[in-house]
Amino acid sequence: MVPERDPGASPERTRLAWRRTGLSAAVVALLAVRPAFAPVAGPDEWLVAAGSMISWAALTGIALHRAQDLRARIPASVPRLIRAYALITVALAALAGWVVML
């Protein structure tokens, strides 16, 4: 038996939560990129900038995929996808923390 799609506000709240997460990740990634544009920026700053942009792109891709699933049907929980999202979030936080320590 296939569960029916929830017509209530739950899918909308979940989509909005994914959107907020993506926006906050974008802010963190942009702050992590900022030191790469300093006149004395070296390879370390460029690597952090590249890592933060790759992390942000991956987070955004996962969030878009999950939001589209919510529009179409009841999405199945994918533990691998959730673990990847958590690991990317931790990596982005570590990169941002490293930038703060500069």
PyRosetta script that sets phi, psi and omega in degrees:
from pyrosetta import init, pose_from_sequence

init()
pose = pose_from_sequence("MVPERDPGASPERTRLAWRRTGLSAAVVALLAVRPAFAPVAGPDEWLVAAGSMISWAALTGIALHRAQDLRARIPASVPRLIRAYALITVALAALAGWVVML")
pose.set_psi(1, 127.2)
pose.set_omega(1, -179.6)
pose.set_phi(2, -90.1)
pose.set_psi(2, 125.6)
pose.set_omega(2, 179.1)
pose.set_phi(3, -65.6)
pose.set_psi(3, 146.7)
pose.set_omega(3, 179.4)
pose.set_phi(4, -76.6)
pose.set_psi(4, 153.1)
pose.set_omega(4, 178.1)
pose.set_phi(5, -69.1)
pose.set_psi(5, 136.1)
pose.set_omega(5, 179.4)
pose.set_phi(6, -73.5)
pose.set_psi(6, 114.5)
pose.set_omega(6, -178.8)
pose.set_phi(7, -80.7)
pose.set_psi(7, -3.1)
pose.set_omega(7, -175.4)
pose.set_phi(8, -79.4)
pose.set_psi(8, -158.6)
pose.set_omega(8, -174.5)
pose.set_phi(9, -85.8)
pose.set_psi(9, -8.0)
pose.set_omega(9, -176.7)
pose.set_phi(10, -59.3)
pose.set_psi(10, -47.9)
pose.set_omega(10, 178.0)
pose.set_phi(11, -62.3)
pose.set_psi(11, -36.3)
pose.set_omega(11, 179.2)
pose.set_phi(12, -66.7)
pose.set_psi(12, -42.3)
pose.set_omega(12, 177.5)
pose.set_phi(13, -62.6)
pose.set_psi(13, -39.1)
pose.set_omega(13, 179.7)
pose.set_phi(14, -66.8)
pose.set_psi(14, -42.9)
pose.set_omega(14, 176.5)
pose.set_phi(15, -60.5)
pose.set_psi(15, -42.3)
pose.set_omega(15, 178.6)
pose.set_phi(16, -65.2)
pose.set_psi(16, -36.1)
pose.set_omega(16, 177.6)
pose.set_phi(17, -65.0)
pose.set_psi(17, -41.4)
pose.set_omega(17, 176.7)
pose.set_phi(18, -62.7)
pose.set_psi(18, -39.6)
pose.set_omega(18, -179.9)
pose.set_phi(19, -65.5)
pose.set_psi(19, -43.7)
pose.set_omega(19, 178.2)
pose.set_phi(20, -62.6)
pose.set_psi(20, -40.5)
pose.set_omega(20, 179.1)
pose.set_phi(21, -63.0)
pose.set_psi(21, -42.6)
pose.set_omega(21, 178.9)
pose.set_phi(22, -64.5)
pose.set_psi(22, -39.8)
pose.set_omega(22, 178.9)
pose.set_phi(23, -67.3)
pose.set_psi(23, -41.0)
pose.set_omega(23, 178.9)
pose.set_phi(24, -68.2)
pose.set_psi(24, -35.1)
pose.set_omega(24, 176.1)
pose.set_phi(25, -65.7)
pose.set_psi(25, -36.0)
pose.set_omega(25, 177.8)
pose.set_phi(26, -64.1)
pose.set_psi(26, -41.1)
pose.set_omega(26, 179.0)
pose.set_phi(27, -63.9)
pose.set_psi(27, -45.5)
pose.set_omega(27, 179.9)
pose.set_phi(28, -63.0)
pose.set_psi(28, -42.9)
pose.set_omega(28, -179.8)
pose.set_phi(29, -64.0)
pose.set_psi(29, -41.9)
pose.set_omega(29, 179.3)
pose.set_phi(30, -66.2)
pose.set_psi(30, -37.4)
pose.set_omega(30, 175.9)
pose.set_phi(31, -66.7)
pose.set_psi(31, -33.8)
pose.set_omega(31, 178.5)
pose.set_phi(32, -72.7)
pose.set_psi(32, -25.6)
pose.set_omega(32, -179.9)
pose.set_phi(33, -80.4)
pose.set_psi(33, -26.6)
pose.set_omega(33, -173.9)
pose.set_phi(34, -50.9)
pose.set_psi(34, -44.8)
pose.set_omega(34, 179.8)
pose.set_phi(35, -62.8)
pose.set_psi(35, -21.2)
pose.set_omega(35, -179.5)
pose.set_phi(36, -69.0)
pose.set_psi(36, -17.5)
pose.set_omega(36, -179.4)
pose.set_phi(37, -97.6)
pose.set_psi(37, 7.1)
pose.set_omega(37, 175.6)
pose.set_phi(38, -71.7)
pose.set_psi(38, 151.1)
pose.set_omega(38, -179.2)
pose.set_phi(39, -61.4)
pose.set_psi(39, -26.8)
pose.set_omega(39, -178.0)
pose.set_phi(40, -103.2)
pose.set_psi(40, 21.8)
pose.set_omega(40, -177.7)
pose.set_phi(41, -67.0)
pose.set_psi(41, 137.8)
pose.set_omega(41, 178.9)
pose.set_phi(42, -114.7)
pose.set_psi(42, -168.0)
pose.set_omega(42, -178.2)
pose.set_phi(43, -62.5)
pose.set_psi(43, -32.7)
pose.set_omega(43, 179.4)
pose.set_phi(44, -62.0)
pose.set_psi(44, -45.2)
pose.set_omega(44, 180.0)
pose.set_phi(45, -65.1)
pose.set_psi(45, -38.0)
pose.set_omega(45, 179.0)
pose.set_phi(46, -68.9)
pose.set_psi(46, -35.6)
pose.set_omega(46, 177.1)
pose.set_phi(47, -66.9)
pose.set_psi(47, -40.6)
pose.set_omega(47, 177.1)
pose.set_phi(48, -64.4)
pose.set_psi(48, -41.8)
pose.set_omega(48, 178.8)
pose.set_phi(49, -62.0)
pose.set_psi(49, -45.0)
pose.set_omega(49, 179.6)
pose.set_phi(50, -64.9)
pose.set_psi(50, -42.8)
pose.set_omega(50, 179.0)
pose.set_phi(51, -63.0)
pose.set_psi(51, -40.3)
pose.set_omega(51, -179.3)
pose.set_phi(52, -70.1)
pose.set_psi(52, -37.1)
pose.set_omega(52, 178.1)
pose.set_phi(53, -69.7)
pose.set_psi(53, -38.0)
pose.set_omega(53, 176.5)
pose.set_phi(54, -65.0)
pose.set_psi(54, -42.7)
pose.set_omega(54, 178.4)
pose.set_phi(55, -62.5)
pose.set_psi(55, -44.0)
pose.set_omega(55, 179.2)
pose.set_phi(56, -62.7)
pose.set_psi(56, -41.7)
pose.set_omega(56, 179.6)
pose.set_phi(57, -63.7)
pose.set_psi(57, -40.4)
pose.set_omega(57, 178.6)
pose.set_phi(58, -66.2)
pose.set_psi(58, -44.3)
pose.set_omega(58, 178.3)
pose.set_phi(59, -61.2)
pose.set_psi(59, -42.6)
pose.set_omega(59, 179.8)
pose.set_phi(60, -65.4)
pose.set_psi(60, -40.6)
pose.set_omega(60, 177.8)
pose.set_phi(61, -62.3)
pose.set_psi(61, -43.8)
pose.set_omega(61, 178.6)
pose.set_phi(62, -64.6)
pose.set_psi(62, -44.1)
pose.set_omega(62, -179.4)
pose.set_phi(63, -62.7)
pose.set_psi(63, -42.3)
pose.set_omega(63, 178.3)
pose.set_phi(64, -63.8)
pose.set_psi(64, -40.6)
pose.set_omega(64, 179.0)
pose.set_phi(65, -62.2)
pose.set_psi(65, -45.9)
pose.set_omega(65, -179.6)
pose.set_phi(66, -67.0)
pose.set_psi(66, -37.7)
pose.set_omega(66, 179.4)
pose.set_phi(67, -66.3)
pose.set_psi(67, -38.7)
pose.set_omega(67, 177.1)
pose.set_phi(68, -66.6)
pose.set_psi(68, -37.4)
pose.set_omega(68, 176.5)
pose.set_phi(69, -61.5)
pose.set_psi(69, -36.8)
pose.set_omega(69, 179.9)
pose.set_phi(70, -66.4)
pose.set_psi(70, -32.9)
pose.set_omega(70, 179.1)
pose.set_phi(71, -71.7)
pose.set_psi(71, -34.8)
pose.set_omega(71, -172.9)
pose.set_phi(72, -85.1)
pose.set_psi(72, -43.2)
pose.set_omega(72, -172.8)
pose.set_phi(73, -162.7)
pose.set_psi(73, -178.1)
pose.set_omega(73, 174.4)
pose.set_phi(74, -77.6)
pose.set_psi(74, 114.0)
pose.set_omega(74, -177.1)
pose.set_phi(75, -73.4)
pose.set_psi(75, 140.5)
pose.set_omega(75, 175.3)
pose.set_phi(76, -77.6)
pose.set_psi(76, 146.7)
pose.set_omega(76, 176.6)
pose.set_phi(77, -72.1)
pose.set_psi(77, 126.0)
pose.set_omega(77, -179.5)
pose.set_phi(78, -114.1)
pose.set_psi(78, 98.5)
pose.set_omega(78, -175.9)
pose.set_phi(79, -57.9)
pose.set_psi(79, -35.5)
pose.set_omega(79, -179.5)
pose.set_phi(80, -63.7)
pose.set_psi(80, -40.9)
pose.set_omega(80, 179.8)
pose.set_phi(81, -68.0)
pose.set_psi(81, -39.6)
pose.set_omega(81, 179.0)
pose.set_phi(82, -66.7)
pose.set_psi(82, -41.7)
pose.set_omega(82, 177.2)
pose.set_phi(83, -63.6)
pose.set_psi(83, -41.8)
pose.set_omega(83, 178.8)
pose.set_phi(84, -61.7)
pose.set_psi(84, -43.4)
pose.set_omega(84, 179.6)
pose.set_phi(85, -61.6)
pose.set_psi(85, -43.3)
pose.set_omega(85, 180.0)
pose.set_phi(86, -65.1)
pose.set_psi(86, -43.1)
pose.set_omega(86, -179.9)
pose.set_phi(87, -65.9)
pose.set_psi(87, -39.6)
pose.set_omega(87, 178.3)
pose.set_phi(88, -66.3)
pose.set_psi(88, -39.0)
pose.set_omega(88, 178.3)
pose.set_phi(89, -63.4)
pose.set_psi(89, -42.5)
pose.set_omega(89, 178.1)
pose.set_phi(90, -65.2)
pose.set_psi(90, -40.6)
pose.set_omega(90, 178.1)
pose.set_phi(91, -63.4)
pose.set_psi(91, -42.4)
pose.set_omega(91, 178.5)
pose.set_phi(92, -65.0)
pose.set_psi(92, -39.6)
pose.set_omega(92, 176.9)
pose.set_phi(93, -64.8)
pose.set_psi(93, -39.2)
pose.set_omega(93, 178.2)
pose.set_phi(94, -65.5)
pose.set_psi(94, -42.0)
pose.set_omega(94, 177.3)
pose.set_phi(95, -62.4)
pose.set_psi(95, -43.6)
pose.set_omega(95, 179.0)
pose.set_phi(96, -65.0)
pose.set_psi(96, -38.8)
pose.set_omega(96, 176.6)
pose.set_phi(97, -63.0)
pose.set_psi(97, -38.0)
pose.set_omega(97, 178.3)
pose.set_phi(98, -65.0)
pose.set_psi(98, -39.3)
pose.set_omega(98, 178.9)
pose.set_phi(99, -64.4)
pose.set_psi(99, -39.9)
pose.set_omega(99, -179.7)
pose.set_phi(100, -63.6)
pose.set_psi(100, -33.8)
pose.set_omega(100, -178.2)
pose.set_phi(101, -76.6)
pose.set_psi(101, -12.5)
pose.set_omega(101, -179.9)
pose.set_phi(102, -61.8)
pose.dump_pdb("model.pdb")
